[in-house]
Amino acid sequence: MNTANNLILDDLTQKIEYEEAGKGRRFANSLIDIFCMYIFTFLIGMVIGLVLFITSSKSQGDVLIGEGTDLLIGLLSAFSYFFLFEGLTKGRTMGKLITGTKAVGEEGEPLTWKMAFIRSLVRFVPFEAFSFLGEQGFHDKWSKTEVVRTKRKA
């Protein structure tokens, strides 16, 4: 029994090494997540539109959804998609689930809410989407994270 406990404790103290996700998987993550984010944003917009239709008169609805409000709702929905998914699942989005990858801290530690917040916020930096063509994307570099395959190295 004591040997089994020691083995479990040894496993907990060892640093877990992951294999980095390649650019192909990262690109697939991006495409899948963009598609899912649009669906998420569409559904949020539908709910807001339905609530406004049910609860307000036509003139009030026109005032509430003016120029810029739809853009703000879209940006908040996009931010929420990445922040909530990565925060709740410790580094995964739909794209990462499908491709077998996840975001972790630079030392292999699980993604924290703070890391997820920074990753999600940095996605709105102009031309950030092209930053992954370099060695590391801005949302990885600035949040001190990396995307890895979910299977551990042996």
Backbone hydrogen bonds, N-H to C=O, Kabsch-Sander energy under -0.5 kcal/mol:
donor,donor_aa,acceptor,acceptor_aa,energy
5,N,1,M,-2.0
6,N,2,N,-2.1
7,L,3,T,-2.2
8,I,4,A,-2.1
9,L,5,N,-2.4
10,D,6,N,-2.6
11,D,7,L,-2.1
12,L,8,I,-1.7
13,T,9,L,-1.4
14,Q,10,D,-1.2
19,E,151,K,-0.6
21,A,147,V,-2.3
26,R,22,G,-2.2
27,F,23,K,-2.6
28,A,24,G,-2.2
29,N,25,R,-2.8
30,S,26,R,-2.2
31,L,27,F,-2.4
32,I,28,A,-2.6
33,D,29,N,-2.9
34,I,30,S,-2.4
35,F,31,L,-2.0
36,C,32,I,-2.6
37,M,33,D,-2.9
38,Y,34,I,-2.2
39,I,35,F,-1.8
40,F,36,C,-2.7
41,T,37,M,-2.9
42,F,38,Y,-2.6
43,L,39,I,-2.6
44,I,40,F,-2.3
45,G,41,T,-2.6
46,M,42,F,-2.4
47,V,43,L,-2.3
48,I,44,I,-2.6
49,G,45,G,-2.8
50,L,46,M,-2.7
51,V,47,V,-2.6
52,L,48,I,-2.6
53,F,49,G,-2.4
54,I,50,L,-2.4
55,T,51,V,-2.5
56,S,52,L,-1.7
61,G,57,S,-2.4
62,D,58,K,-2.0
63,V,59,S,-1.5
64,L,60,Q,-2.4
65,I,61,G,-2.2
66,G,64,L,-1.0
69,T,66,G,-1.2
70,D,66,G,-0.8
72,L,68,G,-2.4
73,I,69,T,-2.6
74,G,70,D,-2.2
75,L,71,L,-2.6
76,L,72,L,-2.6
77,S,73,I,-2.3
78,A,74,G,-2.4
79,F,75,L,-2.6
80,S,76,L,-2.6
81,Y,77,S,-2.3
82,F,78,A,-1.6
83,F,79,F,-2.9
84,L,80,S,-2.7
85,F,80,S,-0.5
85,F,81,Y,-1.9
86,E,82,F,-2.6
87,G,83,F,-2.3
88,L,84,L,-2.8
89,T,85,F,-2.1
90,K,87,G,-0.6
91,G,86,E,-2.7
92,R,85,F,-0.5
97,L,93,T,-2.6
98,I,94,M,-2.3
99,T,95,G,-2.1
100,G,96,K,-1.0
101,T,96,K,-2.6
102,K,148,V,-2.3
103,A,91,G,-2.6
104,V,146,E,-2.7
105,G,109,E,-3.1
106,E,144,K,-1.7
108,G,105,G,-2.3
111,L,90,K,-0.6
111,L,103,A,-0.6
116,A,112,T,-2.4
117,F,113,W,-2.5
118,I,114,K,-2.4
119,R,115,M,-2.8
120,S,116,A,-2.3
121,L,117,F,-2.4
122,V,118,I,-2.6
123,R,119,R,-0.9
124,F,121,L,-1.7
125,V,122,V,-2.2
128,E,125,V,-2.1
130,F,127,F,-1.2
131,S,128,E,-1.7
133,L,130,F,-1.7
134,G,131,S,-1.4
140,D,137,G,-0.8
141,K,137,G,-2.9
142,W,138,F,-3.0
144,K,140,D,-0.7
144,K,141,K,-0.8
145,T,140,D,-2.5
146,E,104,V,-2.3
148,V,102,K,-2.9
148,V,146,E,-0.5
149,R,19,E,-3.3
150,T,100,G,-2.5
153,K,17,E,-2.2
